[in-house]
Amino acid sequence: MHPILAEWRILGSYLAAWVLLGGLLAGLMVAAAPFGWVESALFALPLAVLYGFVGLGSFWVCRAAPLVLSRLLRALGTQLVAAVISAIIWLVASRGWALLLDRYGPFPGIAAKQVEAAPLLLGLGVALYLLAAALHYLLGAFEASQEAERRALELEIASREAELRTLRAQIHPHFLFNSLNSINALIAAKPDEARRLCVLLADFLRRSLTLGSREQVPLGEELDLAQKLLSIEKVRFGDRLEHEIEADETVRGCSVPPLVLQPLVENAVTHGIAQMLDGGRIRIEATRRGEQLLLVVENPRDPDSPDPRGAGIGLQNVRRRLAALYGDEAEMQARAQKESYRVELRLPCSR
């Protein structure tokens, strides 16, 4: 909504300022044209208030032509064209108002005086519109500053919550219990395999804690951590678990939030592979779509089983982190299809 129209107090102050400008206009008309003070005030004050409402339209022009360095000339040109058009409309309105006063008012001959003052009105119309546009640019900058502060505060809060939830997810009790049970089962039968699993688990936990302490990590490191997680789970599920990771070298350098894939991979194992008698394949895909990075985690699912992940802490954690970090520039979609479950992440590909 228009920031000035949002509150009556702000609108009243805005119109009061235009009344003062109307008084200034009346003084200029007395000095530059054969107007008396009373007739110039009667003529100028309503026109100033009318033009104040016309100037409100510059809000949407400012939104369509923001003041960014790369498009500065385009924005200035757009505002100048809008100013000329608005001034012409104002001049036509002033002509109609002068004719009404000339015919029905106490000041005959004011229409002829309006013709003499037309160049002054046109020039002032352009200047006043540009003044209104400058005001709306300032209001936009103020709103953007407030939004940035609000988002920074939300990001700080969400980051703290995400850190706690990420630590909870990365040291997930079920994951640790299952891994330790697998190690215990292998100690007697396959001691070498048990030792390898201990090394994998220790390396995975160390890498998780290292990545979790950073604000952004290259996608390649995040994919390597997902690979280690799947290697640990494969010891438990054996041939029931297969996986593939598809990622071009062009996307491995993109920066992503740390541990953003881990909850998705854990969900794919817990709610996908573990529920399938014959297991299946987990697929992780990373591609670039223009300036955006698309991450996909897909796993098989039993079509007869209900989806337990709609309110899972892992998915909520990922969605809230993306919203806090990127706002509307990122999104997460989770879809339960007939025989598969697919999670898509879209976020800016920055380096």
Secondary structure, DSSP 8 states (H G I E B T S, - for coil): --TTTT-HHHHHHHHHHHHHHHHHHHHHHHHHSS--HHHHHHHHHHHHHHHHHHHHTHHHHHHHS---GGGHHHHHHHHHHHHHHHHHHHHHHHHHHHHHHHHHSS-TTHHHHHHHTHHHHHHHHHHHHHHHHHHHHHHHHHHHHHHHHHHHHHHHHHHHHHHHHHHHHHT-HHHHHHHHHHHHHHHHH-HHHHHHHHHHHHHHHHHHHHHHTSS-EEHHHHHHHHHHHHHHHHHHHGGGEEEEEEE-TTTTTSEE-TTSSHHHHHHHHHHTGGG-TT-EEEEEEEEEETTEEEEEEEEE--TTS--TTTT-HHHHHHHHHHHHHHGGG-EEEEEE-SSEEEEEEEEE-B-
